[in-house]
């Protein structure tokens, strides 16, 4: 993994720790000193600071709200999973057998957490300048993007704004919660006016709700694009 990153770790054990998922340690308690959640905690702050500094420098015309939205787009679970896939991080994570069979290596929330742990490991081992330079190169497309502010809102915010136009509000409901404590999986439905418009799955309620909101936006968008019933179909078979 170090060769793939182009980073020479002074303490390879930090890299090894960053790649240990809790499910693997649960099945191999004597094969590693711990899992990657402490590094994940640290890496979360490191990534946020690097991204905040970079966006502040690259987008001088943006106000605080727009900068916050740009940062959220990059450091969200979806955004960090995108960066993780860019370096094929999923192939290197040590997962328990059950988690691997459930497709954990491709799961966005898991990839995002591992990426945060990796950033924490780079920071501890090599310092601020090295982790900053690495992240700036890896996330360059997202940092340089100049998307309109309106497109940067979270799916949940966009769904709420869309439904409020008709006086409705999205209602999120957990329909399933399964898995052990270290690998929980939630299934959430979102309804509008009593009708389910989207379903999402994730390792946290927030992630599952975000995925459900994205599905709801897609569904409502498809409905809005359909022509009204009867329009464009021409006269019926009994027309004279």
C-alpha positions as CSV (number, residue, x, y, z in Angstrom):
1,X,0.0,0.0,0.0
2,X,2.9,2.4,0.8
3,X,4.3,1.9,-2.7
4,X,0.9,2.6,-4.2
5,X,0.6,5.8,-2.2
6,X,4.1,6.9,-3.1
7,X,4.8,7.5,0.6
8,X,7.7,6.0,2.6
9,X,6.5,5.4,6.1
10,X,9.1,5.7,8.8
11,X,6.9,3.6,11.1
12,X,5.1,0.9,8.9
13,X,3.1,-0.2,11.9
14,X,1.0,3.0,11.6
15,X,0.1,2.1,8.1
16,X,-0.7,-1.5,9.2
17,X,-3.0,-0.2,12.0
18,X,-4.8,2.1,9.6
19,X,-5.8,-0.9,7.5
20,X,-7.2,-3.0,10.3
21,X,-11.0,-2.9,10.4
22,X,-12.8,-3.8,13.7
23,X,-14.4,-6.9,12.1
24,X,-10.9,-8.3,11.3
25,X,-9.6,-7.7,14.8
26,X,-12.7,-9.3,16.3
27,X,-11.9,-12.5,14.4
28,X,-8.1,-12.2,14.9
29,X,-7.7,-10.6,18.4
30,X,-4.1,-11.8,18.8
31,X,-2.8,-10.7,15.4
32,X,-2.9,-6.9,15.7
33,X,-2.5,-4.4,18.6
34,X,-5.8,-2.7,17.7
35,X,-8.1,-1.5,14.9
36,X,-8.1,1.8,13.0
37,X,-10.8,3.8,14.8
38,X,-8.5,6.0,16.8
39,X,-6.6,6.9,13.7
40,X,-9.9,7.5,12.0
41,X,-10.8,10.0,14.7
42,X,-7.6,11.9,14.1
43,X,-7.7,11.7,10.3
44,X,-11.2,13.2,10.3
45,X,-9.8,16.5,11.7
46,X,-6.7,16.4,9.6
47,X,-8.6,16.1,6.3
48,X,-11.1,18.8,7.3
49,X,-8.3,21.2,8.1
50,X,-6.4,20.5,4.9
51,X,-9.5,20.8,2.8
52,X,-10.7,24.0,4.6
53,X,-7.3,25.7,4.1
54,X,-7.2,24.7,0.4
55,X,-10.7,25.9,-0.4
56,X,-10.1,29.2,1.4
57,X,-7.2,29.8,-0.8
58,X,-8.7,28.6,-4.1
59,X,-12.1,30.2,-3.9
60,X,-11.6,33.8,-2.6
61,X,-15.0,35.0,-3.8
62,X,-17.0,32.4,-1.8
63,X,-18.6,33.3,1.5
64,X,-18.5,31.1,4.6
65,X,-21.7,29.2,3.6
66,X,-20.5,28.3,0.2
67,X,-17.1,27.3,1.5
68,X,-18.8,25.1,4.1
69,X,-20.9,23.4,1.4
70,X,-17.8,22.8,-0.8
71,X,-16.0,21.2,2.2
72,X,-19.0,19.1,3.1
73,X,-19.1,17.7,-0.5
74,X,-15.5,16.6,-0.2
75,X,-15.3,15.3,3.4
76,X,-18.7,13.5,3.3
77,X,-18.7,9.8,3.4
78,X,-19.5,9.8,-0.3
79,X,-16.6,12.2,-1.1
80,X,-14.0,10.4,1.0
81,X,-15.1,7.0,-0.5
82,X,-14.4,8.5,-3.9
83,X,-10.8,9.4,-2.8
84,X,-10.4,5.9,-1.3
85,X,-11.4,4.3,-4.6
86,X,-8.9,6.5,-6.4
87,X,-6.1,4.7,-4.6
88,X,-7.8,1.2,-4.5
89,X,-7.9,1.4,-0.7
90,X,-10.6,-1.3,-0.5
91,X,-8.2,-4.0,-1.7
92,X,-5.8,-3.3,1.2
93,X,-8.2,-3.2,4.1
94,X,-8.1,-6.2,6.5
95,X,-11.8,-7.2,7.0
96,X,-13.5,-10.0,8.9
97,X,-14.8,-12.8,6.7
98,X,-18.4,-11.8,7.2
99,X,-17.8,-8.2,6.4
100,X,-15.9,-9.1,3.3
101,X,-18.7,-11.4,2.1
102,X,-21.2,-8.6,2.6
103,X,-19.2,-6.5,0.1
104,X,-17.5,-4.3,2.7
105,X,-14.6,-3.5,0.5
106,X,-16.9,-1.6,-1.8
107,X,-19.1,0.0,0.9
108,X,-18.8,3.8,0.9
109,X,-18.9,4.4,4.6
110,X,-16.3,1.7,5.3
111,X,-14.0,3.1,2.7
112,X,-14.4,6.7,4.0
113,X,-13.5,5.6,7.5
114,X,-10.4,3.7,6.3
115,X,-9.4,6.7,4.3
116,X,-9.6,8.9,7.4
117,X,-7.5,6.4,9.3
118,X,-4.9,6.4,6.6
119,X,-4.7,10.2,6.7
120,X,-4.3,10.0,10.5
121,X,-1.4,7.5,10.0
122,X,0.3,9.7,7.5
123,X,0.0,12.7,9.7
124,X,1.4,10.9,12.8
125,X,4.3,9.4,10.9
126,X,5.4,12.1,8.5
127,X,3.8,15.4,9.8
128,X,1.6,18.1,8.5
129,X,3.4,19.1,5.3
130,X,3.5,15.6,4.0
131,X,-0.1,14.7,4.7
132,X,-1.2,18.1,3.3
133,X,0.7,17.6,0.0
134,X,-0.6,14.1,-0.4
135,X,-4.2,15.1,0.1
136,X,-3.9,18.2,-2.1
137,X,-2.7,16.1,-5.0
138,X,-5.3,13.3,-4.5
139,X,-8.2,15.7,-4.1
140,X,-7.2,18.2,-6.7
141,X,-10.2,17.7,-9.0
142,X,-12.6,18.3,-6.1
143,X,-10.7,21.2,-4.7
144,X,-10.5,23.0,-8.0
145,X,-14.1,22.4,-9.0
146,X,-16.2,25.5,-9.3
147,X,-19.7,24.0,-9.0
148,X,-22.6,26.5,-8.4
149,X,-23.5,26.8,-4.7
150,X,-27.0,25.4,-5.2
151,X,-25.6,22.1,-6.3
152,X,-23.5,21.7,-3.2
153,X,-26.3,21.2,-0.7
154,X,-26.7,17.8,0.8
155,X,-29.3,15.4,-0.6
156,X,-31.4,15.8,2.5
157,X,-31.4,19.5,2.3
158,X,-32.3,19.5,-1.4
159,X,-35.1,17.0,-0.8
160,X,-36.5,19.1,2.0
161,X,-36.5,22.2,-0.1
162,X,-38.2,20.4,-3.0
163,X,-41.0,19.0,-0.9
164,X,-41.6,22.2,1.0
165,X,-42.8,23.8,-2.2
166,X,-45.9,21.7,-1.9
167,X,-46.2,22.1,1.8
168,X,-44.8,18.6,2.6
169,X,-41.8,17.4,4.6
170,X,-39.7,14.2,4.1
171,X,-40.3,11.6,6.8
172,X,-37.4,9.2,7.5
173,X,-38.1,5.8,9.1
174,X,-35.7,3.0,10.0
175,X,-37.1,-0.2,8.6
176,X,-34.2,-2.5,9.5
177,X,-31.1,-2.6,11.7
178,X,-28.8,-5.6,11.6
179,X,-25.3,-6.8,12.1
180,X,-22.9,-6.9,15.1
181,X,-22.0,-3.7,16.9
182,X,-18.8,-3.2,14.9
183,X,-20.5,-3.6,11.6
184,X,-24.1,-2.3,11.9
185,X,-26.2,-1.8,8.8
186,X,-29.3,0.4,8.7
187,X,-32.1,0.5,6.1
188,X,-34.1,3.7,6.0
189,X,-37.1,4.7,4.0
190,X,-38.1,8.3,3.2
191,X,-41.7,9.2,2.6
192,X,-43.4,12.3,1.2
193,X,-47.1,12.8,1.8
194,X,-47.3,9.2,3.2
195,X,-45.7,7.6,0.1
196,X,-42.3,6.0,0.1
197,X,-40.1,7.7,-2.5
198,X,-36.7,6.3,-1.6
199,X,-34.8,3.6,0.4
200,X,-31.1,3.8,1.6
201,X,-28.7,1.5,3.3
202,X,-25.6,2.5,5.3
203,X,-23.4,1.7,8.3
204,X,-24.9,4.7,10.1
205,X,-28.3,6.3,10.2
206,X,-27.0,9.5,8.7
207,X,-25.5,7.6,5.7
208,X,-28.6,5.6,5.2
209,X,-30.8,8.7,5.3
210,X,-28.5,10.5,2.8
211,X,-28.7,7.5,0.4
212,X,-32.5,7.4,0.8
213,X,-32.7,11.1,0.1
214,X,-30.7,10.7,-3.1
215,X,-33.1,8.0,-4.2
216,X,-36.0,10.2,-3.3
217,X,-34.7,13.0,-5.4
218,X,-34.2,10.7,-8.3
219,X,-37.7,9.3,-8.0
220,X,-39.4,12.7,-7.7
221,X,-37.3,13.9,-10.7
222,X,-38.5,11.0,-12.8
223,X,-42.1,11.7,-11.8
224,X,-41.8,15.4,-12.7
225,X,-40.4,14.5,-16.1
226,X,-43.3,12.3,-17.0
227,X,-46.0,13.8,-19.2
228,X,-49.4,14.2,-17.7
229,X,-51.7,11.2,-18.1
230,X,-53.3,11.2,-21.6
231,X,-51.1,13.9,-23.0
232,X,-49.2,13.0,-26.2
233,X,-51.0,9.6,-26.6
234,X,-53.3,10.8,-29.4
235,X,-57.0,9.9,-29.7
236,X,-58.2,6.7,-28.1
237,X,-59.3,3.7,-30.2
238,X,-63.0,4.7,-29.9
239,X,-62.5,8.3,-31.2
240,X,-64.5,9.1,-34.3
